[in-house]
Amino acid sequence: MKPIFPNLQGKQILVIGDLMLDSFYHGKVKRISPEAPVPIIDIERIEDLPGGAANVAMNIASLGAKCKICGITGQDSAADILKQRLNAVGVDCLLHHAMTNTIIKRRVISNHQQLLRMDFETQFLPNEWQALKPLVEDVITDTAVMILSDYNKGTLASPQYWIQLAKQHGIPVLVDPKGDDFSKYKGADMITPNMTEFEAIVGSVESESDLIEKAKKLIAKLNIKALLITRSEYGMSLIRSNEAVFHLPAIAKEVSDVTGAGDTVISTLAAVLAAGEEIETAVTLANVAASIAVSKLGTATVSEPELRAEYERHQGDNNTDHSIAGVVTVEQLKLSLQQAKKRGEKVVFTNGCFDILHAGHVSYLEQARAQGDRLVLAINSDESVSKLKGQGRPINSVDRRLAVLAGLASVDWVTCFEGDTPEALLKEIQPDILVKGGDYDKTGVVGWEIVEGYGGEVRVMGLVDNCSTTAIVEKIGREQIT
């Protein structure tokens, strides 16, 4: 049975925040300037897109939800373009036109790479934001969820006014924060910092338990309901004061551009919550949406059909807890396995270098996954591979190996272990079944005593003939010589 995708075409979302125009200059670099050692780019196309809080609104509209946006622009052509682009997708604009110019960020791009960014912005007057009050008060009663999209440009000079107004009307408030002082967001329902922003507030995070402890202290201090910390390649962690941490690994994707990924996260959260879904469902869909957004170049939006297709692809019959396969740290893996075991799921474990993925690996991992409900794959660190396989190995670094393996349907979680063997990891996570491929008996499997010692099972499986990473590497070497 396919997972049920929520109907996002429902209630109104109100976005308040810093508006800007993202302008992209696309072209090709064919020569270096004779005037200075800089590339000359021949501009072929100029693309103007709503950015900042306006990109949040664009994402909401792309998901099929209703949206109004309130913010400050100048009285210029950039403001006209912003309004035109937003109105074109059904976003209602509640704009105050200040005497300063609209904020513009211009990016020069060649061969899908940013070469230069130029920012044009002037700080608003300290009390300029107050002109937004009557605009919001006219629509507040029709609002299901409020988003405060803060880029520290002055629109949200007083977040407390909007938070208290929302509370008076029973409206949940989601905040995409900025700056080194989160006290200004006190009383919000959820704050969505990335890891860098979170550590700027609480200090360096040393471990998973340290992250949870510091997050819960911040939640209590700010009197908020939840923190959703986005953690790049380590996924997302939803932390609440009296609930178990809800962690989702990052979904393996080729990252083209992280511009606007935070906007995609908070817009998806708001749309799903406005549709009446639980917070875990909202976070799960936000994680999927983020993976789509970072695979696109520029300030990208995610459409409802894209999100639905990707969500259904990653969610299966066993994923009733919303968990999604991906790269995890050992601590994140332990938390995920605790939840899996509580549900009575049988956890299978295997390990290896997996330097160059070939047909034998894919077949073996599918067989291993079939032995239970969940498959954990642990791979050797780069240093360990070099010790085992010799100079010149690994061919692919650990981050690339992790990303490729996480994309396999048979793999639930993939992690890296230090040292020559996974024995320490086996002691920590205690899988139900240890699987290894080969033509030997179980006593040839590293860690078999550990697994059987706590009551687990060891299984040796056959390998696909004529499939070997070493043989592939040697063949490539011979062909290069000839």
C-alpha positions, 0 to 999 in steps of 0.5 A, spaced: 500 500 500 502 506 498 503 512 503 498 517 503 500 523 501 496 529 504 492 534 500 496 541 500 491 545 497 487 547 503 488 553 508 492 559 507 499 560 509 502 567 511 509 569 510 512 575 513 519 576 511 525 579 507 524 580 500 529 580 495 530 579 487 535 573 485 538 575 478 542 569 475 546 571 469 548 565 465 553 564 460 560 561 458 567 562 459 571 562 453 577 566 455 581 570 460 581 578 460 587 581 458 586 587 463 586 582 469 587 575 470 579 574 471 575 570 466 570 573 461 563 570 461 559 571 455 552 572 457 547 568 454 541 568 459 538 572 464 533 570 469 530 573 475 527 569 481 523 571 487 528 570 493 529 570 500 522 570 503 519 571 496 522 564 495 518 561 501 512 563 498 514 561 491 515 554 494 508 554 498 505 556 491 509 550 487 506 545 492 499 547 491 497 551 497 495 558 498 499 563 500 500 571 502 506 574 503 508 581 507 514 584 506 518 591 504 520 593 497 523 599 494 519 603 489 523 600 483 523 595 477 525 590 481 519 590 486 515 590 479 518 584 477 517 581 484 510 582 484 509 580 477 512 573 479 509 572 485 502 574 482 503 569 476 503 563 481 497 565 485 501 569 491 497 575 494 502 580 495 502 585 501 507 590 500 510 596 503 514 600 498 520 604 502 524 609 499 530 604 499 531 600 493 529 593 493 534 588 495 537 584 489 542 579 489 546 577 482 549 571 481 554 569 475 554 562 473 557 558 467 557 551 466 553 550 472 558 553 477 557 560 481 563 564 479 561 571 482 555 574 487 554 581 487 549 584 493 545 590 492 542 592 499 540 598 503 538 597 510 531 599 512 529 604 517 528 602 524 521 603 524 519 601 517 516 594 519 511 597 522 507 599 516 506 592 515 501 592 521 495 594 518 496 589 512 497 583 516 491 585 521 487 585 515 488 577 513 490 574 520 483 571 521 484 567 514 491 564 516 492 557 518 500 557 519 505 563 519 512 563 517 517 568 519 523 568 514 528 572 517 534 574 513 536 580 517 535 585 513 530 589 517 523 586 515 523 582 522 526 587 526 521 585 532 519 578 531 515 578 538 510 583 535 508 577 530 509 571 534 504 575 539 499 577 534 499 569 532 498 567 539 492 571 540 489 568 534 491 561 535 496 560 529 502 556 529 508 560 528 514 557 524 521 561 524 527 560 519 532 564 524 538 569 522 543 572 527 546 570 534 540 571 538 534 567 538 531 570 544 527 575 539 523 568 537 521 566 544 514 563 544 514 561 537 512 554 535 518 551 531 525 554 529 528 551 523 536 553 524 541 549 520 547 546 524 552 552 523 546 557 526 544 552 531 552 552 534 552 559 533 547 560 539 549 554 543 556 553 542 560 547 538 556 540 538 561 534 540 556 528 539 549 526 538 547 526 545 550 533 546 546 536 540 540 533 544 541 536 551 543 543 548 537 543 543 532 541 549 535 547 554 534 552 548 527 549 547 526 551 555 529 557 555 525 560 549 519 557 551 518 554 544 515 547 542 520 544 537 527 545 534 528 542 527 535 542 526 538 541 518 544 538 518 546 537 511 549 530 509 547 528 516 539 530 515 535 533 520 533 532 527 526 534 530 527 535 537 522 537 542 522 537 550 518 531 552 519 527 546 524 522 543 528 525 538 526 524 531 532 524 526 531 523 518 538 521 514 539 525 508 537 522 502 542 521 497 542 526 491 547 529 487 548 536 490 548 542 485 546 548 489 544 549 496 541 556 495 534 556 498 534 549 501 532 552 507 526 556 504 524 549 501 524 546 508 520 551 512 515 552 506 514 544 506 513 544 513 508 549 513 504 547 507 503 540 511 501 542 517 496 547 514 493 541 511 492 538 518 498 533 518 502 531 524 509 534 525 513 527 523 509 527 517 511 534 515 518 533 517 519 527 513 516 531 507 520 537 508 526 532 508 524 529 501 523 536 498 530 539 501 533 533 497 529 535 491 531 542 492 539 541 492 539 537 486 537 543 482 541 549 480 539 556 483 533 558 487 529 552 486 522 550 488 519 543 488 512 542 485 507 538 488 508 532 483 515 532 484 514 531 492 509 526 491 513 522 486 519 522 491 516 521 497 512 515 495 519 512 492 522 513 499 516 510 503 515 503 503 510 498 507 515 498 513 516 505 513 510 506 518 515 511 522 516 515 516 524 513 517 528 514 510 534 510 508 540 514 508 547 516 511 548 516 518 553 517 524 554 511 529 550 515 534 544 516 529 544 509 527 543 507 534 537 511 535 534 509 529 535 501 531 532 502 538 526 505 534 526 499 529 527 494 535 521 497 539 517 495 532 519 488 532 523 489 526 529 484 525 536 488 523 541 485 518 548 488 518 554 487 513 560 491 512 566 492 507 570 497 503 565 497 497 570 502 493 567 501 486 560 498 486 559 493 481 553 487 480 556 483 485 555 488 490 548 490 488 546 482 488 549 481 495 546 487 498 539 485 496 540 478 498 542 481 505 536 485 505 532 479 504 534 476 511 530 481 515 526 487 515 532 493 515 539 492 513 545 496 516 551 497 511 558 499 515 563 501 510 571 501 512 574 508 512 579 511 507 585 509 511 582 502 513 581 501 505 588 503 504 591 498 509 587 492 506 587 494 499 594 497 498 597 504 495 592 507 490 586 505 494 580 507 495 578 509 488 572 513 491 573 517 498 568 515 503 563 520 502 562 518 495 562 511 497 556 513 502 552 517 497 552 511 492 550 506 497 545 510 500 542 510 494 540 503 493 533 500 495 536 494 499 540 499 504 536 502 510 542 505 513 549 506 511 555 508 516 562 508 516 567 505 521 574 507 523 579 501 525 580 495 521 574 491 523 567 493 525 567 489 532 567 495 536 560 497 532 557 490 532 558 491 540 554 498 540 549 496 535 548 489 536 544 487 530 540 481 530 543 478 524 550 478 521 551 477 514 558 476 510 559 473 503 564 468 502 566 461 501 568 459 508 564 458 514 561 462 520 568 462 524 571 466 518 566 472 519 569 477 523 565 479 529 561 472 529 563 471 537 560 478 539 554 477 535 552 469 537 555 472 544 549 476 545 544 471 542 544 474 534 545 469 528 551 469 523 550 467 516 555 466 510 552 468 503 555 466 496 558 471 492 556 473 484 562 469 480 567 474 476 565 480 480 571 483 483 573 490 485 580 489 485 579 485 478 576 491 475 581 496 478 587 491 475 583 491 468 583 499 468 590 499 469 592 494 464 588 498 458 591 504 460 598 501 459 596 498 452 
